[in-house]
């Protein structure tokens, strides 16, 4: 069994920085006129969600703390991003709430499986694709709705159409992937229970 590296790791530092930048994103979005900067920051935070996990494995800095705060940071980022963009009028509320519902289901099921002692479930590749699509869509929705009090530019109209294509595809795929986790989740639960019985 690998040694627990505790709190003080580069991986946990990256996670802490990402967590700390969530309020900065919300401040930029609602307290300043820098809507585009907020969009770029949200995009950067979404694009770097793999770095902390990579560092933990690459530098042999896997920790119990990291296993908790990394997914928590990801969930908080997604929720703050989609609710913030919707509240700012960058995307319709119905689209944000559909995404939020899926995130809440994933979070609750993950907690329930952990509480019941289920074995670890590997993330599906298509799940990563759907998450990337949605985390690309929300910053783009925000960026393409940044009108500065004047009419939107042509590239923003084109970009917004592209947002809908990516967003609807990512949304549909995310729910398909969620359904595909049912069988692995049941298997992980059986394996976890069997492991406890052996011990």
N, C-alpha and C positions, 0 to 999 in steps of 0.2 A: 504494500500500500504506500502511495506517494506521501511524502511529508507535507503537512499543512504549513504553508508559508505565512499564515497570519494576515494582519492588516497591511503591513508596510511592504507593498510590492508595487512595481511599475504598473502592472495591470490594474490594481485597485486605484492607483493614482489617476489613471486615464478615466476610469469609471467615475471617480469623484469629480473630475473636471467636467465630464459630460453632464453629470447631475447638476453641478453648479452653474452650468451655462443655460439650463432650462429657464430659470428666472430671468436671465439676461435676454433670452429670446422673447419672453412675454413682455419685458420692459420695453425692448425695442419696438415691439409690435403695437403696444397700447399707450406708451408714455412718450414716445418720440415720433418724429415724422419719417423714421427710417424703416419703412415697410419692406423695401427691397433688401436692406441689410438683414432684417429679421428672416426673410425668406432664404437668403444665402446661408445664414447661420443654421437654420433648421435643416437645410439640405446637407450641410457639412456634418451636423450631428447625426443625421440618419445614415450618411455614407460611411461614418467611422464606427458604426456599432460593432464591427468585427474586430477592431484593434485590441480591445482589452482581453478578449478571449484568446486571440492569437498570441499576445505577449505572455499570457499566463502559461500557455502550452510551450511556446518557444523558449522562454526563460526559466521553465520549470518553477513557476510561481503560482501554481494552482492552490487556492485556499478556500476554506469553507465560507469565509466572508465574501470572497469574490463570486462564488456560486450563487449567493443570495443577492448581492447588490447589483451584479451585472444584469440579470433579467429584470430586476426592479427598475433599474435605470432605463432599460429599453422600453418597458411598459409605460413608465412615466413620460418618457420622451414622446412616444406615440400618442398618448392621451393628451398631453399638453399641446402637441403640434396640431392634432386634428381639431380639438376644441378651440384652440386659439385662432386657427385659420377660419373656422366656421364663425366664431364670434366677431371676427374682423370683416366678415362678408366675403371672404375669398372663395368659399365653397358653400353650396347649399347645406343646411342643417341635416336634411335627410341622408345625404351621402356620408357626412361625418358620423351620424348616429348609427348607421349600419356598420361602419368600421369600428366604432366604439363598442357596439354590441358583441362583435366578434372577439375583440380584445378582452372584454370582460369574461366571456365564456371561456376563452383560453386560460385566463388567469385563475378563474375559479376551479376549472377542471384540473389544472396543474397543482393547485394547492390541495385539492381533494385527493388526488392520486398520491401526492407526497405524504399526506396525513394517513392514508391507508397503507403506506409502505410499498407502493408500486416500484418496480425496477425502472431504471432510466430509459427514456424513449429517445431514440435518435431523431434529430430534426430532419424532415423530408426536404429534399432539394427544391421541390416545387414550392414548399412553404417559404423558403428563403427568397425565391423569385417573386412570389406574391407580396411579401413584406417589402422587398426592394422597390417593387412597382408602386406600392402605396406611399412609401416614404419618399419617393421621387415626385409623386403626384401632388401631395399637399404643399410642399414648397413652391412648386411650379404654379399651382392654383393661386397662391399668394402673390407670386411675382407677376403673373399675368393679369392680376386685378389691381395692380398699383398704378392708379391713373393720375396722381399728382394734381387732381382737380381739372384735368383736361381729358379729351377723348383718348381712348386706348390706342396704342400704335398698332400697325398692321401685324407686326411680329407677335404682339400679345394676343390678338385674335386667333392667329394660327396656332400659337402655343397653347391657348386655352382649348382649342379643338383637340390638340394632341393630348392634353391633360385628360380630357374625357375618355379618349380611346384607351390610354394607359390605365386610368383610374377604374373604369368599368371592367376592363380585363383583369386587373389586379384584384378588384373586389370579388368578382366571380370566382377567380382561382383560389382566393383565400378561403372562401366558404367550401369549395370542393375539397381543398386540402384539409380543412377542419373535419369534414365528414370522413375523410380517409384515415384520420387518426384514431377512429373509434376502435378498430380491430387491434392496432398496436397497443392502445391504452389498456384494453382488456387483457391482452397477453402479458403486458408489463405488470398488471395487477396480480395475475395468477402467479407469475414468476416471483414477485416480491413476497407473496404469501407463502409460496413453497419454500423460499429461502429462509423465512422466519421459522417455519416448522422444522427445517433441518437443524437450525441452530438451537 
